[in-house]
Amino acid sequence: MAGYDIRFAQSFFALSIEERLSRLIEATFSDWCMHLNDGISLVYDNACAMINGVTENIFAVDLECPGDFEIFSSRLGFKIETGHDQFNPDAGGFTIGGSPKERLLFMFETGVRAMSAEDATFAPRYLLPEDPSVCHELGETFGHVFSAQLRFWTRDLPDYQGRYDEFRASLDSYPDVKVVEKNLSANLRRQLRFRLKRKEPVEFFQTPVTAIAIGRELVTV
């Protein structure tokens, strides 16, 4: 984990939920394209370094400004049960010190899958813990909790429309989940995406991409 000036976190949390979700998309799309086209190593240390860099981009931190807001890129660094192992936060940031009302917590759910897959599904119910007692404990520890999931879905996926329709329908059960969606385009590998490049030639083509970020928050101040 690395510490940064709390003002970067305060600036991020001062945005509306929709603005924060837009920031997630804008700060991560180029990284996602790069990893998709160049390949990615999911060796634990490499994956942690990748997600740490992505989270730093989300907060637009200055690396020369250490402080009391710590960014984590491992579920071992900040373990919160949100309903299922794979939906524990595996990236984010939190305030150390200060009163509970002043503390901030950002949870980036399944950040590794968001950056290393084009067909990972959403699970809005796991944005916050399903156990009310765990939510209460979170509220006692942090005055403002914001949890987000992010996906980039290429529209050349054979089941794209069905996957998209299922996702939109799932939101009916979670009226407090906010959604930001952007239509993007990128020059991407046609095959073998996210695999480390080998000697065989790689074919690229321009394809539309649906960027979706969802968020849910818990505010006790």
Number of C-alpha atoms within 10 A of each C-alpha: 13 15 19 22 18 20 15 18 24 16 11 17 19 10 12 10 21 16 14 22 24 20 18 25 22 15 18 20 18 12 17 20 20 14 20 21 22 15 17 19 14 13 8 10 11 12 19 21 14 20 26 23 15 24 24 20 17 22 23 15 18 12 11 8 12 14 15 17 24 19 26 27 27 23 20 12 14 19 11 18 19 20 15 10 10 14 23 24 30 25 25 29 25 22 24 18 10 9 11 18 15 15 22 22 25 23 26 27 27 22 27 19 17 22 26 23 17 19 16 16 17 23 14 21 17 21 25 28 19 14 11 10 10 15 17 14 10 21 19 15 18 23 18 22 22 20 21 28 27 26 27 26 22 19 16 12 11 9 10 15 12 9 16 15 10 13 15 10 9 14 18 10 10 11 8 12 18 17 19 18 16 14 10 14 14 15 13 21 18 14 11 13 20 22 15 13 14 9 5 6 7 14 11 13 9 11 15 15 19 16 21 20 22 25 24 22 19 17 13 15 12
